[in-house]
Amino acid sequence: MPTRKQKRRRQKGRRHEYEYVYVDDEGHEVEVDDDELEPSVKAAPAKAGVRPSAKSAKPAGKTAGKKPPMREVKPPSWDRVFRRGLIFAPVMLVVVYLLKPDSATPASIIVQVVVLLLFFLPFSYFMDTVMYRQYRKRIGDPLPPRERKPPSS
């Protein structure tokens, strides 16, 4: 069971909008005016004994209008696409097997799965590329220019 101190620290970590406060000897939070803060306290509040704390009107937990942090999207890679293909290949095999006609042979089922994978793998890489470009636009990081080889004479 967490102690009061641990509970207070956990609640403080869940808050989003911070302001500086002092914690007195009894454990009560006392607000500090911006004029009272020294420049070194503003830069490093932990060293001066001033802790960031949420405004008292805000409840702990999710706040309305706040979005969760954006998930990082990795650049597209063929290795990741092939691993994804290894995961989906058995699923495709089972689906093709369950939907097969009565006259289907095992070789025809395998050929159908291979054809599905030939469509799935490039499409998956394309979707990774699209998602990565959208992520880079959203974070405001421009895409690096494509390296083009000079035409050979």
Beta strands, then each sheet from edge to edge (+ up, - down):
strand 1: 18-23
strand 2: 29-31
strand 3: 51-54
sheet 1: 2+ 1- 3+
end
